[in-house]
Amino acid sequence: MSFQQIIELSSKDPDVMREGFQSGRPFIVRQLHSDWLLVKKGRESETALKKYLHECSLKRDFVYAIGEPEQNGKIFYNKDMGVNFVERKAALKTVLGYFDEIREAEEDVALYLSSLEIHKYFENLLTETPSYLNEDQYRAGLWIGNKIQVPLHNDFPNNVACVIGGRRKFTLIPPNQFENLYVGPIDFTPAGRAVSMVDLQNPDLDKYPKFAVALEHALTAELSPGDIIYIPSMWWHAVEGLDDFNVMLNFWWRENPTFLGGPDAAMKLAIATIRDLPHPEKQHWKQLFEYYIFNNSEENTAHIPEKSKGVLSRINSDLARKIKSYLLEVLS
């Protein structure tokens, strides 16, 4: 399969990158963070990077996932629709040693530490602040793995991922293709988010024919240490580790205030309360959602006195808290 290449920005100017964020399209900047000490360790050698990670790690258990050998490095479901890996805990030094053991045994076993929040698991690992992000308004997480394949999934926050050590291949598909992705369960997933049930490496187009349309819109790129990729909110992406040991650092952030919460919860509540209503009732609720949520305007509620608008008022942290309290009371 040959996919279109993800656009590359030639400028490393933070303002140019912010303009790229506003475009809503993914992009790459090569060697943007090649001067970071963490990246220098990754470019120096696997041994140097492991030593640095261990030196900066806190004395606590690290959760890691280890896969079944027959899965060939795929993080996915097993034949019974359970996950095809088990999670365990150990000190980081111990886990880092497992990468060598797997390599020496020539086993095709997935080993993965996912989204380790920097400030909870490390000290002084990252001393630099990305100049293109607002300070203290992002979450930084570290991902460590071998030759693993994470299936197509999306994330609600915006995402900048920087490769630290090894190489990673990214395949992206725009949000409007989700109906062609054959998405699996939304409440039990191997990657924390719902994933496509199609094997991107070897898609069965007889079983999943609409996936061929999604592939027409796919973008791809291979990143090396120091390179970054911007993955906009809700873009589907699959990530493949191309080396026996690879490390990635990512930054998640939202353009909207965090008090708004996650839309996933609203969708699951709608499934419980609206999805199975009679069709005429569902159509009316669809109109209400369009009116108050998707096509909302001040004109829709202009006839109500401002102090009496209640949940129809402009949202703020106090109102968001009141709505959540109301929902907790009603749902209980």
MOHUVEN-V691236 format. One record per backbone hydrogen bond with DSSP energy under -0.5 kcal/mol. CO is the residue of the C=O (numbers start at 1). NH is the residue of the N-H. Records with the same first field share a line. If there is no record, write none. Layout:
CO->NH + NH
This chain:
1->3
4->220
7->28
13->17
14->18
15->19
16->20
17->21
18->22
19->23
20->23 + 24 + 25
21->24
27->230
28->9
29->32 + 228
31->34
33->36
36->40
37->41
38->42
39->43
40->44
41->45
45->49
46->50
47->51
48->52
49->53
50->54
51->55
52->56
53->57
54->57
56->123
58->60
62->90
64->88
65->112
66->86
68->71
69->72
71->74
73->149
74->76
75->151
76->84
78->81
82->78
84->68
86->66
88->64
90->62
91->95
92->96
93->97
94->98
95->98 + 99
96->99 + 100
97->101
98->102
99->103
100->104
101->105
102->107
103->106
107->109
108->73
110->67
111->146
112->65
113->144
115->117
116->142
117->120 + 121
118->122
121->58
125->127
130->133
134->137
139->141 + 252
140->118
141->250
142->116
143->248
144->113
145->246
146->148
148->241
149->75 + 151
150->239
152->196
153->237
155->234
158->253
159->231
160->251
161->229
162->249
163->226
165->247
167->242 + 243
168->223
169->240
170->221
171->238
172->219
173->236
174->177
175->178
177->180
178->181
181->197 + 198
182->197
193->191
194->154
195->184
198->200
199->202
203->205
204->208
208->211
209->212
210->213 + 214
211->215
212->216
213->216
214->217
215->218
218->4
219->172
220->6
221->170
223->168
224->227
226->32 + 33
227->163
228->29
229->161 + 231
230->27 + 232
231->159
232->235
236->173
237->153
238->171
239->150
240->169
246->145
247->164 + 165
248->143
249->162
250->141
251->160
252->139
253->158
257->260
258->261
262->265 + 266
263->267
264->268
265->269
266->270
267->271
268->272
269->273
270->274 + 275
274->277
278->281 + 282
279->283
280->284
281->285
282->286
283->287
284->288
285->289
286->290
287->291
288->292
289->293 + 294
290->295
293->296
297->300 + 301
298->301
299->302
301->304
305->308
306->309
309->312
310->313
316->320
317->321
318->322
319->323
320->324
321->325
322->326
323->327
324->328
325->329
326->330
327->331
328->332
